[in-house]
Amino acid sequence: MTTMKPASSGDHYLFDNGSDLGAQQLNSLSALFDAHTRSVLNSLPLSASPRSLEIGAGNGSVARMIAEHSDGQVLAIDLDTTHLPKTPGVEPRRHDIREGVPAGPFDLIHARIVLTHLTAREEIFASLVDGLAPGGWLVLADVGLAEELLVAPEESDHEVWRNYNDAAYRQVGPAAGHDYSWADRTEAAMFAAGLSDVVAEHVVPLARGGGPWAMYQSNLSRQAEVPLLATGLSMEDMERYRTMLTEPEFRARIFSLTYTAGRKPAA
């Protein structure tokens, strides 16, 4: 059994899910990702009435999805349960996954854009594998970086793009414990942990000016404005970046998302 380390003082979540911007972020995540998440989860051959764990449950959309599809019980945990209502088949619980996995075993453990943000991700990953029942599935979705500006409304926007990305993804994110390479390492980690039937799917969405991906990025920039400006990013570049995201000509690939699933061998 894996022993968890105390939460690292280097981890500090940049986004306040309890705020209005946080609520908008959670709703955007649901709108952007839930259809793909549903497709992945629906493809799994789960046992009858499975016991499931949803980590970083946010507004509960995935937990409800699992409960409705599987007719089982879902324990939905998050640091902030402000937007996580109790619904049929879903038990919300305030819990920090860095303090350990709730008592299992679980037939399904799912986490979307969680381990990317945590410095103890490898220890947490090992504890999630331990928390699976024989035959149980671990499904992790994490983000990487694409950072490809395809169409800039103005020529000078290329420099704004570089300045913002440097501040966000090479300074603020890493300082908060983020590791954008984890998503690409998850498949190998599952094989190394002895999971079987491992599959991975890599998705690189296109962000269009004024579209949901661009507006999600704008939301993140507002929530992380203070640390972003503390890197030396100018307010002029910040404002131009946000304006760029609204302009119809804007096209970019900002994030990639990798879904990885693996099954614990039956006893």
Backbone as CSV, one residue per row, in Angstrom:
resi,resn,N_x,N_y,N_z,CA_x,CA_y,CA_z,C_x,C_y,C_z
1,MET,0.845,-1.195,0.000,0.000,0.000,0.000,0.878,1.242,0.000
2,THR,0.571,2.193,-0.878,1.353,3.415,-0.985,1.048,4.350,0.176
3,THR,2.095,4.917,0.761,1.922,5.903,1.818,2.002,7.294,1.211
4,MET,0.982,8.106,1.452,0.945,9.442,0.898,1.823,10.377,1.702
5,LYS,2.448,11.321,1.002,3.210,12.368,1.657,2.274,13.519,2.007
6,PRO,2.662,14.363,2.984,1.853,15.540,3.265,1.768,16.424,2.030
7,ALA,0.693,17.221,1.948,0.532,18.141,0.830,1.727,19.070,0.750
8,SER,2.275,19.217,-0.460,3.460,20.049,-0.647,3.115,21.512,-0.500
9,SER,3.994,22.241,0.197,3.777,23.675,0.341,3.951,24.378,-0.995
10,GLY,4.549,23.702,-1.987,4.706,24.290,-3.310,3.440,24.250,-4.132
11,ASP,2.473,23.420,-3.753,1.202,23.353,-4.457,0.312,24.499,-4.003
12,HIS,-0.126,25.327,-4.917,-1.165,26.291,-4.576,-2.058,26.457,-5.791
13,TYR,-3.317,26.089,-5.595,-4.252,26.100,-6.711,-4.512,27.538,-7.116
14,LEU,-4.353,27.830,-8.400,-4.421,29.204,-8.885,-5.843,29.719,-9.020
15,PHE,-6.816,28.812,-9.023,-8.168,29.201,-9.380,-9.128,28.969,-8.216
16,ASP,-9.965,29.953,-7.932,-10.910,29.900,-6.821,-12.252,29.406,-7.340
17,ASN,-12.517,28.108,-7.156,-13.756,27.538,-7.674,-14.997,28.104,-7.007
18,GLY,-14.838,28.685,-5.816,-15.984,29.232,-5.113,-16.411,30.595,-5.611
19,SER,-15.590,31.242,-6.453,-15.902,32.577,-6.961,-16.798,32.485,-8.188
20,ASP,-17.294,33.659,-8.644,-18.103,33.687,-9.858,-17.282,33.230,-11.067
21,LEU,-16.021,33.699,-11.143,-15.159,33.249,-12.236,-14.901,31.751,-12.151
22,GLY,-14.766,31.252,-10.907,-14.573,29.823,-10.717,-15.764,29.018,-11.192
23,ALA,-16.973,29.516,-10.895,-18.181,28.831,-11.358,-18.246,28.825,-12.881
24,GLN,-17.876,29.943,-13.500,-17.846,30.007,-14.960,-16.831,29.026,-15.524
25,GLN,-15.686,28.905,-14.857,-14.658,27.972,-15.309,-15.177,26.540,-15.268
26,LEU,-15.829,26.166,-14.165,-16.346,24.804,-14.042,-17.397,24.510,-15.106
27,ASN,-18.268,25.486,-15.365,-19.289,25.294,-16.387,-18.662,25.184,-17.780
28,SER,-17.587,25.964,-18.002,-16.887,25.873,-19.283,-16.242,24.505,-19.453
29,LEU,-15.630,23.985,-18.381,-15.024,22.661,-18.445,-16.057,21.606,-18.825
30,SER,-17.238,21.715,-18.230,-18.298,20.757,-18.552,-18.691,20.856,-20.021
31,ALA,-18.880,22.096,-20.494,-19.298,22.291,-21.878,-18.236,21.807,-22.864
32,LEU,-16.968,22.017,-22.529,-15.884,21.672,-23.442,-15.535,20.188,-23.436
33,PHE,-15.587,19.555,-22.265,-15.023,18.222,-22.114,-16.037,17.107,-21.907
34,ASP,-17.236,17.420,-21.432,-18.124,16.346,-20.984,-18.503,15.361,-22.082
35,ALA,-18.704,15.845,-23.306,-19.099,14.924,-24.376,-17.998,13.894,-24.623
36,HIS,-16.755,14.353,-24.647,-15.650,13.418,-24.874,-15.469,12.496,-23.668
37,THR,-15.591,13.061,-22.468,-15.483,12.241,-21.262,-16.548,11.155,-21.251
38,ARG,-17.768,11.523,-21.642,-18.860,10.545,-21.687,-18.522,9.415,-22.657
39,SER,-17.962,9.763,-23.802,-17.609,8.746,-24.793,-16.581,7.769,-24.235
40,VAL,-15.574,8.304,-23.540,-14.538,7.447,-22.958,-15.122,6.534,-21.888
41,LEU,-15.887,7.111,-20.975,-16.425,6.331,-19.864,-17.450,5.299,-20.336
42,ASN,-18.258,5.671,-21.332,-19.265,4.736,-21.832,-18.652,3.528,-22.533
43,SER,-17.384,3.658,-22.948,-16.732,2.546,-23.645,-16.201,1.486,-22.685
44,LEU,-16.220,1.770,-21.385,-15.633,0.842,-20.414,-16.636,-0.230,-20.007
45,PRO,-16.204,-1.473,-19.946,-17.089,-2.550,-19.486,-17.103,-2.603,-17.955
46,LEU,-17.914,-1.767,-17.339,-17.965,-1.714,-15.876,-18.821,-2.840,-15.320
47,SER,-18.532,-3.184,-14.080,-19.330,-4.198,-13.395,-20.708,-3.635,-13.077
48,ALA,-21.637,-4.508,-12.735,-22.978,-4.072,-12.371,-22.921,-3.266,-11.076
49,SER,-23.606,-2.125,-11.046,-23.665,-1.246,-9.863,-22.270,-0.980,-9.297
50,PRO,-21.380,-0.400,-10.093,-20.010,-0.174,-9.630,-19.931,0.917,-8.570
51,ARG,-18.891,0.838,-7.757,-18.580,1.902,-6.814,-17.488,2.756,-7.456
52,SER,-17.741,4.056,-7.585,-16.847,4.922,-8.332,-16.360,6.087,-7.478
53,LEU,-15.188,6.595,-7.834,-14.593,7.765,-7.190,-14.310,8.801,-8.255
54,GLU,-14.881,9.991,-8.095,-14.631,11.117,-8.987,-13.804,12.145,-8.227
55,ILE,-12.602,12.451,-8.726,-11.655,13.334,-8.043,-11.649,14.693,-8.729
56,GLY,-11.695,15.759,-7.918,-11.794,17.097,-8.489,-13.130,17.266,-9.178
57,ALA,-14.205,16.976,-8.445,-15.529,16.823,-9.050,-16.135,18.121,-9.566
58,GLY,-15.626,19.280,-9.123,-16.102,20.550,-9.670,-17.574,20.788,-9.464
59,ASN,-18.329,20.898,-10.564,-19.778,21.121,-10.461,-20.570,19.819,-10.480
60,GLY,-19.870,18.693,-10.480,-20.530,17.392,-10.377,-21.033,16.808,-11.674
61,SER,-20.734,17.438,-12.818,-21.316,16.949,-14.072,-20.837,15.537,-14.418
62,VAL,-19.539,15.253,-14.185,-19.035,13.916,-14.511,-19.532,12.890,-13.505
63,ALA,-19.592,13.262,-12.241,-20.110,12.345,-11.226,-21.550,11.949,-11.532
64,ARG,-22.357,12.925,-11.935,-23.742,12.619,-12.294,-23.797,11.729,-13.538
65,MET,-22.905,12.019,-14.481,-22.824,11.217,-15.698,-22.533,9.760,-15.365
66,ILE,-21.567,9.530,-14.472,-21.198,8.168,-14.101,-22.362,7.471,-13.401
67,ALA,-23.013,8.178,-12.476,-24.118,7.592,-11.723,-25.277,7.219,-12.641
68,GLU,-25.584,8.085,-13.595,-26.703,7.827,-14.497,-26.406,6.669,-15.449
69,HIS,-25.151,6.577,-15.890,-24.798,5.539,-16.864,-24.646,4.170,-16.210
70,SER,-24.084,4.152,-15.005,-23.698,2.872,-14.414,-24.685,2.340,-13.383
71,ASP,-25.615,3.188,-12.952,-26.550,2.780,-11.901,-25.801,2.343,-10.647
72,GLY,-24.681,3.014,-10.372,-23.899,2.702,-9.177,-23.793,3.910,-8.275
73,GLN,-22.930,3.818,-7.274,-22.712,4.901,-6.321,-21.390,5.592,-6.623
74,VAL,-21.398,6.923,-6.596,-20.223,7.723,-6.908,-19.874,8.602,-5.709
75,LEU,-18.644,8.473,-5.231,-18.117,9.387,-4.225,-17.411,10.500,-4.978
76,ALA,-17.907,11.737,-4.846,-17.388,12.881,-5.591,-16.654,13.802,-4.626
77,ILE,-15.332,13.926,-4.813,-14.536,14.707,-3.865,-13.930,15.930,-4.557
78,ASP,-13.762,16.994,-3.750,-13.117,18.209,-4.231,-12.682,19.019,-3.030
79,LEU,-11.733,19.927,-3.266,-11.311,20.845,-2.199,-12.422,21.807,-1.832
80,ASP,-13.245,22.173,-2.807,-14.339,23.126,-2.615,-15.597,22.517,-3.202
81,THR,-16.591,22.275,-2.358,-17.823,21.631,-2.816,-18.966,22.628,-2.985
82,THR,-18.619,23.925,-3.121,-19.630,24.975,-3.246,-20.609,24.677,-4.373
83,HIS,-20.089,24.207,-5.496,-20.927,23.982,-6.680,-21.195,22.498,-6.916
84,LEU,-21.061,21.700,-5.875,-21.192,20.251,-6.007,-22.415,19.773,-5.217
85,PRO,-23.585,19.742,-5.830,-24.797,19.359,-5.112,-24.900,17.847,-4.929
86,LYS,-25.640,17.452,-3.904,-25.934,16.028,-3.710,-27.071,15.662,-4.651
87,THR,-26.843,14.647,-5.465,-27.845,14.181,-6.414,-27.949,12.664,-6.300
88,PRO,-29.008,12.054,-6.854,-29.160,10.608,-6.749,-27.925,9.858,-7.236
89,GLY,-27.410,8.996,-6.383,-26.252,8.195,-6.727,-24.918,8.869,-6.497
90,VAL,-24.910,10.154,-6.098,-23.662,10.910,-5.925,-23.559,11.419,-4.492
91,GLU,-22.457,11.103,-3.840,-22.172,11.606,-2.496,-21.039,12.630,-2.569
92,PRO,-21.342,13.934,-2.394,-20.283,14.938,-2.405,-19.507,14.902,-1.091
93,ARG,-18.185,15.115,-1.181,-17.385,15.142,0.040,-16.205,16.092,-0.152
94,ARG,-15.995,16.971,0.804,-14.823,17.846,0.769,-13.609,17.027,1.185
95,HIS,-12.641,16.920,0.283,-11.476,16.080,0.554,-10.320,16.495,-0.339
96,ASP,-9.118,16.459,0.213,-7.895,16.757,-0.525,-7.239,15.432,-0.889
97,ILE,-7.153,15.131,-2.188,-6.614,13.844,-2.622,-5.161,13.684,-2.205
98,ARG,-4.457,14.784,-1.910,-3.071,14.696,-1.450,-2.980,14.075,-0.061
99,GLU,-4.108,14.019,0.652,-4.128,13.423,1.989,-4.489,11.946,1.953
100,GLY,-4.672,11.408,0.756,-4.955,9.986,0.621,-6.246,9.718,-0.124
101,VAL,-6.371,8.506,-0.610,-7.568,8.082,-1.332,-8.605,7.600,-0.323
102,PRO,-9.852,8.051,-0.416,-10.889,7.535,0.481,-10.968,6.016,0.414
103,ALA,-11.461,5.427,1.480,-11.499,3.965,1.582,-12.230,3.353,0.392
104,GLY,-11.568,2.448,-0.273,-12.131,1.763,-1.426,-12.479,0.328,-1.056
105,PRO,-12.339,-0.588,-1.977,-11.845,-0.355,-3.337,-12.927,0.186,-4.261
106,PHE,-12.494,0.736,-5.413,-13.409,1.332,-6.370,-13.315,0.588,-7.700
107,ASP,-14.469,0.469,-8.345,-14.521,-0.163,-9.663,-14.141,0.818,-10.771
108,LEU,-14.262,2.114,-10.475,-13.877,3.154,-11.421,-13.344,4.337,-10.633
109,ILE,-12.162,4.825,-11.014,-11.616,6.067,-10.468,-11.343,6.985,-11.650
110,HIS,-11.895,8.193,-11.589,-11.734,9.150,-12.688,-11.264,10.489,-12.139
111,ALA,-10.307,11.103,-12.837,-9.844,12.450,-12.492,-9.563,13.198,-13.780
112,ARG,-10.109,14.383,-13.898,-9.926,15.190,-15.111,-9.226,16.497,-14.751
113,ILE,-8.038,16.685,-15.320,-7.216,17.892,-15.110,-6.974,18.103,-13.619
114,VAL,-6.468,17.073,-12.963,-6.148,17.130,-11.536,-4.652,16.896,-11.314
115,LEU,-4.143,15.750,-11.774,-2.759,15.400,-11.458,-1.747,16.355,-12.089
116,THR,-2.104,16.963,-13.217,-1.235,17.985,-13.810,-0.842,19.045,-12.795
117,HIS,-1.764,19.368,-11.887,-1.585,20.497,-10.976,-0.874,20.142,-9.679
118,LEU,-0.576,18.870,-9.419,-0.110,18.450,-8.098,1.312,17.903,-8.166
119,THR,2.186,18.420,-7.310,3.586,17.980,-7.341,3.748,16.525,-6.925
120,ALA,2.845,16.021,-6.093,2.925,14.625,-5.630,2.167,13.698,-6.568
121,ARG,2.083,14.062,-7.855,1.244,13.314,-8.794,1.634,11.842,-8.893
122,GLU,2.915,11.524,-8.829,3.312,10.129,-8.980,2.912,9.302,-7.763
123,GLU,3.034,9.890,-6.573,2.585,9.194,-5.362,1.067,9.049,-5.360
124,ILE,0.370,10.099,-5.788,-1.089,10.033,-5.862,-1.504,8.988,-6.891
125,PHE,-0.844,8.966,-8.028,-1.143,7.963,-9.054,-1.028,6.558,-8.481
126,ALA,0.060,6.284,-7.748,0.254,4.952,-7.162,-0.868,4.624,-6.187
127,SER,-1.318,5.624,-5.428,-2.392,5.375,-4.463,-3.721,5.120,-5.166
128,LEU,-3.919,5.732,-6.329,-5.139,5.480,-7.090,-5.152,4.052,-7.616
129,VAL,-4.018,3.581,-8.087,-3.923,2.183,-8.535,-4.236,1.252,-7.370
130,ASP,-3.663,1.564,-6.190,-3.936,0.746,-5.002,-5.416,0.732,-4.656
131,GLY,-6.102,1.868,-4.932,-7.505,1.995,-4.556,-8.483,1.311,-5.478
132,LEU,-7.990,0.726,-6.573,-8.864,0.029,-7.516,-9.199,-1.373,-7.026
133,ALA,-10.434,-1.761,-7.261,-10.819,-3.158,-7.056,-10.255,-3.997,-8.204
134,PRO,-10.021,-5.286,-8.010,-9.611,-6.133,-9.127,-10.596,-5.986,-10.290
135,GLY,-10.066,-5.730,-11.466,-10.911,-5.492,-12.633,-11.376,-4.055,-12.769
136,GLY,-11.006,-3.203,-11.811,-11.452,-1.811,-11.825,-10.642,-0.954,-12.794
137,TRP,-11.252,0.151,-13.224,-10.663,1.035,-14.232,-10.185,2.343,-13.606
138,LEU,-8.997,2.777,-14.045,-8.487,4.097,-13.722,-8.498,4.919,-15.011
139,VAL,-9.180,6.077,-14.979,-9.269,6.947,-16.150,-8.776,8.336,-15.758
140,LEU,-7.720,8.788,-16.421,-7.124,10.090,-16.132,-7.111,10.927,-17.406
141,ALA,-7.541,12.164,-17.272,-7.480,13.112,-18.381,-6.664,14.308,-17.912
142,ASP,-5.594,14.613,-18.607,-4.744,15.737,-18.205,-4.327,16.559,-19.405
143,VAL,-3.971,17.814,-19.129,-3.648,18.743,-20.203,-2.147,18.839,-20.433
144,GLY,-1.807,19.051,-21.684,-0.466,19.439,-22.078,-0.565,20.755,-22.820
145,LEU,0.527,21.193,-23.394,0.555,22.472,-24.088,0.672,22.251,-25.591
146,ALA,-0.063,23.058,-26.341,0.066,23.076,-27.799,0.777,24.358,-28.232
147,GLU,0.307,25.498,-27.747,0.959,26.810,-27.931,1.269,27.126,-29.394
148,GLU,0.297,26.930,-30.248,0.490,27.195,-31.674,-0.492,28.269,-32.121
149,LEU,0.015,29.462,-32.364,-0.808,30.553,-32.852,-0.900,30.431,-34.371
150,LEU,-2.064,30.050,-34.869,-2.243,29.770,-36.288,-2.570,31.025,-37.083
151,VAL,-3.483,31.841,-36.549,-3.867,33.088,-37.209,-3.905,34.185,-36.157
152,ALA,-3.064,35.200,-36.331,-3.021,36.337,-35.406,-3.753,37.515,-36.041
153,PRO,-4.675,38.158,-35.312,-5.367,39.316,-35.882,-4.418,40.433,-36.312
154,GLU,-3.326,40.616,-35.555,-2.330,41.629,-35.890,-0.944,40.993,-35.807
155,GLU,-0.008,41.503,-36.592,1.334,40.939,-36.600,1.973,41.004,-35.219
156,SER,1.739,42.092,-34.487,2.335,42.266,-33.154,1.781,41.274,-32.139
157,ASP,0.675,40.596,-32.472,0.083,39.636,-31.537,0.971,38.415,-31.322
158,HIS,1.861,38.138,-32.244,2.771,37.008,-32.049,3.651,37.241,-30.817
159,GLU,4.120,38.455,-30.638,4.935,38.758,-29.463,4.095,38.735,-28.194
160,VAL,2.875,39.265,-28.257,1.967,39.210,-27.103,1.719,37.761,-26.702
161,TRP,1.475,36.916,-27.692,1.242,35.486,-27.473,2.423,34.849,-26.749
162,ARG,3.642,35.139,-27.237,4.839,34.573,-26.614,5.011,35.090,-25.190
163,ASN,4.779,36.373,-24.973,4.937,36.949,-23.637,3.952,36.336,-22.652
164,TYR,2.715,36.181,-23.082,1.701,35.609,-22.177,2.018,34.146,-21.864
165,ASN,2.337,33.372,-22.888,2.615,31.950,-22.664,3.839,31.743,-21.789
166,ASP,4.853,32.585,-21.958,6.028,32.478,-21.098,5.644,32.710,-19.647
167,ALA,4.839,33.747,-19.400,4.420,34.056,-18.033,3.553,32.950,-17.454
168,ALA,2.602,32.462,-18.263,1.626,31.497,-17.747,2.199,30.097,-17.592
169,TYR,2.947,29.624,-18.607,3.277,28.208,-18.666,4.736,27.879,-18.365
170,ARG,5.570,28.898,-18.292,6.959,28.652,-17.896,7.333,29.317,-16.587
171,GLN,6.406,30.117,-16.045,6.676,30.752,-14.763,5.566,30.464,-13.749
172,VAL,4.365,30.978,-13.979,3.296,30.850,-12.986,2.880,29.394,-12.785
173,GLY,2.621,28.673,-13.857,2.196,27.282,-13.726,3.207,26.411,-13.004
174,PRO,4.460,26.354,-13.473,5.457,25.551,-12.768,5.666,25.970,-11.326
175,ALA,5.592,27.262,-11.035,5.751,27.723,-9.648,4.634,27.198,-8.755
176,ALA,3.473,26.938,-9.346,2.341,26.391,-8.590,2.349,24.871,-8.563
177,GLY,3.390,24.249,-9.163,3.492,22.796,-9.135,2.962,22.095,-10.363
178,HIS,2.587,22.838,-11.410,2.035,22.220,-12.603,3.132,21.531,-13.418
179,ASP,2.790,20.400,-14.015,3.701,19.680,-14.897,2.927,19.313,-16.158
180,TYR,3.182,20.057,-17.227,2.418,19.863,-18.453,2.915,18.678,-19.272
181,SER,3.947,17.989,-18.794,4.413,16.789,-19.479,3.788,15.519,-18.899
182,TRP,3.096,15.641,-17.772,2.534,14.460,-17.111,1.561,13.709,-18.017
183,ALA,0.739,14.445,-18.765,-0.268,13.792,-19.610,0.367,12.797,-20.566
184,ASP,1.547,13.152,-21.104,2.222,12.259,-22.048,2.901,11.079,-21.357
185,ARG,3.088,11.167,-20.041,3.756,10.085,-19.308,2.775,9.121,-18.651
186,THR,1.493,9.464,-18.681,0.507,8.667,-17.953,0.390,7.252,-18.499
187,GLU,0.414,7.108,-19.814,0.291,5.770,-20.415,1.415,4.866,-19.929
188,ALA,2.658,5.360,-19.966,3.793,4.564,-19.499,3.667,4.247,-18.022
189,ALA,3.156,5.195,-17.242,2.977,4.967,-15.807,1.970,3.857,-15.555
190,MET,0.905,3.807,-16.363,-0.091,2.748,-16.187,0.493,1.377,-16.527
191,PHE,1.251,1.307,-17.608,1.895,0.030,-17.947,2.851,-0.394,-16.832
192,ALA,3.642,0.566,-16.316,4.620,0.255,-15.272,3.941,-0.197,-13.988
193,ALA,2.724,0.284,-13.754,1.986,-0.086,-12.548,1.285,-1.432,-12.685
194,GLY,1.402,-2.059,-13.848,0.805,-3.373,-14.042,-0.630,-3.356,-14.514
195,LEU,-1.135,-2.179,-14.931,-2.497,-2.135,-15.442,-2.542,-2.749,-16.836
196,SER,-3.685,-3.278,-17.194,-3.862,-3.915,-18.495,-4.875,-3.122,-19.316
197,ASP,-5.035,-3.510,-20.570,-6.001,-2.857,-21.470,-5.801,-1.346,-21.510
198,VAL,-4.548,-0.911,-21.434,-4.255,0.523,-21.391,-4.480,1.136,-22.770
199,VAL,-5.234,2.226,-22.793,-5.479,2.962,-24.036,-5.300,4.445,-23.750
200,ALA,-4.835,5.193,-24.754,-4.651,6.634,-24.603,-5.146,7.322,-25.863
201,GLU,-5.772,8.476,-25.661,-6.274,9.264,-26.784,-5.848,10.702,-26.583
202,HIS,-5.231,11.279,-27.593,-4.678,12.631,-27.525,-5.545,13.557,-28.370
203,VAL,-6.069,14.627,-27.762,-6.970,15.556,-28.431,-6.345,16.951,-28.390
204,VAL,-6.307,17.626,-29.538,-5.775,18.997,-29.593,-6.868,19.890,-30.192
205,PRO,-7.675,20.524,-29.357,-8.775,21.347,-29.875,-8.264,22.626,-30.541
206,LEU,-9.052,23.135,-31.460,-8.779,24.408,-32.109,-9.584,25.497,-31.416
207,ALA,-8.892,26.529,-30.951,-9.559,27.666,-30.313,-9.811,28.741,-31.361
208,ARG,-11.058,29.157,-31.478,-11.449,30.224,-32.401,-11.802,31.470,-31.609
209,GLY,-11.513,32.632,-32.184,-11.810,33.880,-31.491,-13.280,33.992,-31.106
210,GLY,-13.537,34.250,-29.832,-14.906,34.349,-29.341,-15.555,33.027,-29.029
211,GLY,-14.879,31.927,-29.347,-15.442,30.605,-29.099,-15.195,30.131,-27.681
212,PRO,-15.732,28.965,-27.336,-15.652,28.495,-25.947,-14.234,28.233,-25.454
213,TRP,-13.351,27.710,-26.324,-11.979,27.467,-25.875,-11.263,28.774,-25.590
214,ALA,-11.467,29.769,-26.439,-10.822,31.064,-26.239,-11.362,31.743,-24.977
215,MET,-12.656,31.652,-24.760,-13.238,32.311,-23.590,-12.851,31.610,-22.287
216,TYR,-12.652,30.312,-22.356,-12.134,29.579,-21.202,-10.729,30.074,-20.849
217,GLN,-9.915,30.270,-21.872,-8.569,30.775,-21.635,-8.598,32.184,-21.055
218,SER,-9.512,32.998,-21.518,-9.650,34.355,-20.980,-10.026,34.306,-19.503
219,ASN,-10.913,33.391,-19.149,-11.308,33.219,-17.752,-10.099,32.863,-16.892
220,LEU,-9.271,31.939,-17.365,-8.085,31.546,-16.595,-7.152,32.735,-16.392
221,SER,-7.014,33.568,-17.426,-6.121,34.718,-17.305,-6.619,35.711,-16.256
222,ARG,-7.922,35.809,-16.101,-8.483,36.722,-15.096,-8.301,36.168,-13.684
223,GLN,-8.465,34.870,-13.536,-8.289,34.287,-12.204,-6.830,34.333,-11.751
224,ALA,-5.905,34.231,-12.701,-4.478,34.214,-12.364,-3.807,35.555,-12.658
225,GLU,-4.584,36.613,-12.721,-4.032,37.911,-13.131,-2.903,38.387,-12.214
226,VAL,-3.065,38.281,-10.916,-2.050,38.798,-9.987,-0.711,38.093,-10.173
227,PRO,-0.647,36.749,-10.126,0.659,36.109,-10.346,1.201,36.312,-11.758
228,LEU,0.335,36.433,-12.750,0.809,36.669,-14.108,1.515,38.015,-14.207
229,LEU,0.912,39.046,-13.644,1.530,40.370,-13.683,2.803,40.415,-12.841
230,ALA,2.851,39.589,-11.806,4.039,39.558,-10.941,5.263,39.014,-11.679
231,THR,5.076,38.314,-12.796,6.213,37.814,-13.569,6.866,38.922,-14.397
232,GLY,6.197,40.057,-14.507,6.684,41.127,-15.371,5.853,41.287,-16.633
233,LEU,4.865,40.410,-16.826,3.948,40.583,-17.948,3.243,41.924,-17.801
234,SER,3.195,42.703,-18.853,2.582,44.028,-18.760,1.063,43.928,-18.832
235,MET,0.396,44.891,-18.208,-1.058,44.934,-18.281,-1.492,45.166,-19.723
236,GLU,-0.678,45.895,-20.495,-0.989,46.126,-21.911,-1.029,44.807,-22.671
237,ASP,-0.027,43.939,-22.429,-0.026,42.628,-23.085,-1.186,41.769,-22.600
238,MET,-1.486,41.847,-21.305,-2.607,41.070,-20.759,-3.909,41.470,-21.448
239,GLU,-4.155,42.755,-21.535,-5.402,43.228,-22.135,-5.468,42.904,-23.619
240,ARG,-4.311,43.028,-24.319,-4.311,42.694,-25.739,-4.546,41.204,-25.945
241,TYR,-3.978,40.383,-25.077,-4.187,38.944,-25.163,-5.671,38.614,-25.044
242,ARG,-6.335,39.210,-24.075,-7.765,38.942,-23.890,-8.584,39.440,-25.080
243,THR,-8.207,40.603,-25.612,-8.916,41.119,-26.785,-8.708,40.210,-27.982
244,MET,-7.472,39.758,-28.178,-7.157,38.839,-29.269,-8.069,37.621,-29.238
245,LEU,-8.331,37.100,-28.034,-9.149,35.898,-27.896,-10.589,36.105,-28.357
246,THR,-11.031,37.351,-28.423,-12.417,37.642,-28.826,-12.556,37.908,-30.310
247,GLU,-11.454,38.116,-31.009,-11.522,38.580,-32.394,-11.744,37.412,-33.359
248,PRO,-12.679,37.565,-34.309,-13.070,36.454,-35.183,-11.917,35.823,-35.946
249,GLU,-10.859,36.600,-36.238,-9.747,36.059,-37.021,-8.864,35.108,-36.220
250,PHE,-8.906,35.211,-34.905,-7.988,34.452,-34.044,-8.203,32.952,-34.189
251,ARG,-7.098,32.230,-34.398,-7.105,30.770,-34.412,-5.838,30.289,-33.717
252,ALA,-5.982,29.354,-32.801,-4.797,28.839,-32.104,-5.097,27.470,-31.516
253,ARG,-4.027,26.736,-31.288,-4.093,25.521,-30.477,-3.365,25.851,-29.182
254,ILE,-4.092,25.828,-28.082,-3.542,26.276,-26.797,-3.204,25.086,-25.916
255,PHE,-4.168,24.182,-25.754,-4.005,23.013,-24.906,-4.114,21.742,-25.734
256,SER,-3.551,20.686,-25.210,-3.897,19.338,-25.649,-4.514,18.636,-24.444
257,LEU,-5.308,17.647,-24.702,-5.919,16.862,-23.626,-5.715,15.393,-23.941
258,THR,-5.151,14.663,-22.990,-4.907,13.231,-23.185,-5.732,12.433,-22.184
259,TYR,-6.584,11.566,-22.700,-7.355,10.627,-21.883,-6.616,9.300,-21.875
260,THR,-6.339,8.786,-20.688,-5.660,7.497,-20.565,-6.445,6.608,-19.608
261,ALA,-6.685,5.379,-20.026,-7.446,4.435,-19.196,-6.687,3.133,-19.083
262,GLY,-6.752,2.519,-17.901,-6.139,1.225,-17.687,-6.920,0.434,-16.659
263,ARG,-6.804,-0.888,-16.723,-7.606,-1.773,-15.877,-6.701,-2.586,-14.953
264,LYS,-7.104,-2.668,-13.697,-6.371,-3.495,-12.747,-6.697,-4.963,-13.020
265,PRO,-5.695,-5.796,-13.164,-5.987,-7.208,-13.449,-6.887,-7.831,-12.387
266,ALA,-7.764,-8.696,-12.825,-8.628,-9.404,-11.878,-7.781,-10.303,-10.985
267,ALA,-8.234,-10.454,-9.756,-7.477,-11.278,-8.802,-7.492,-12.735,-9.244
